[in-house]
Amino acid sequence: MLKKLDTENYNVVVVSPRNYFLFTPLLPSCTTGTIEHRSIMEPVRAILRHKKAAVKYYEAEASTIDPDRKVVKIVDNSEIKGAISETEIPYDMLVIGVGAENATFGIPGVREHSCFLKEIGDAQRIRKKIMDCVETAAFKDQSSDEIDRLMHMVVVGGGPTGVEFAGELQDFFEEDIKKLVPEISPRFKVTLIEALPNVLPSFSKQLIDYTENTLREEKIDIKTKTMVKKVTNNTVEAEISRPDGSKERMVIPYGLLVWATGNAVRPIVKDLMARIPAQKDSRRGLAVNEYLVVQGTRDIWAIGDCAVAGYAPTAQVASQEGGFLARLFNNMAKTEAQESRIQELSSKMNLQAGNAAESAEEIEKLEKQLRRVKDIKPFRYSHQGSLAYIGSEKAVADVSWWNGNLATGGRMTYL
Ligand code: NAD
């Protein structure tokens, strides 16, 4: 939105505790060094530098939004703080694009012992831990059980994040670890745990089968219908549903645990939802109308994973919503400028009859433009398809094709 917004028409203030934009779809590749972090980061200030008019940026977290007083409370939660680290920003129009946080479903031990995969810091932590596990396993006189535990990498959640990370991890093993520490490499194992009957539930059936077969060929152990119930510092406790309906509890030792079970609503969004009566039935985020206006408000818009517009929480949706809102705001500014020019011309016409014909002509032209500008169509998401990397240079993709879907998988898809 910021990239496309015509900043000359507004006094824009950006608030974000993270001072860069992050292209999260490539984050799993950062965990093993396939992609360098800098390649998927873009500093906010670098984006702002190219804008026509100055934009204010505060590196701060928006902690609460008061829609009645129309203010946002901001807090500097960075390491270095000045004498003032909390203040308020008044707004006329507010756009919320705070994303979501990691879902843990309140499962004990998850926050303390597992790694998430949402931020650059998470990817760096995972990268460091993988090597630490391998080196600790290779430590002199390490016991056999301990080598197996340390070399066991467990991924919980078989959505695209979990599948892509498991694939990257297995590639890293095949391409690097095998050569670097050949003596213990046969003990390296990746397990993917998913509560539902299959991985990648949002993809077509044939791609699900293809993915599961490919992951098995890559020697990734897939445990479906298995729900993690508890996490300790070196084990996960999971419940497996057997075909006969019985349930079995198992304890799985791990060296590295990556938790990828999807999104949860951020506290600032929850708090705002509680302040707006029209949001009381919304569960997964701020319910918005077809112009992305937060239901029950007139001057708050929401985009991306924190908004519920009827689409999946993906980068593709967020990007299109941002572009749409920029166009909407640019149009609103144009409308206002044209309306005031029309008003100015009509009052001039009444005063000086000489230029009346010229003014009338301009008014007519402006009114025509205004009608075009005012005719803003609601947001319509255009789905281009879904793609997920599944390891060994293969990918699966559901691509929108005319009015149908083209499901493809393999090396060509990845290419
Ligand atoms: P997700 O919500 O898609 O998948 C999470 C999975 O975790 C679910 O299948 C769920 O059944 C499972 N799960 C939940 N609790 C569990 C438990 N206790 N034990 C075992 N399994 C459990 O999450 P995601 O993969 O992080 O994706 C989030 C969003 O981002 C989705 O909309 C996704 O499409 C999108 N995304 C897309 C791509 C891509 O297109 N390549 C990549 C990453 C994310």
Residues whose N, C-alpha, C, O or C-beta is under 5 A from the ligand:
A	BS01	NAD	V156 G157 G158 G159 P160 T161 G162 I193 E194 A195 L196 T226 M227 V228 A260 T261 G262 N263 A312 P313 T314 S386 L387 A388
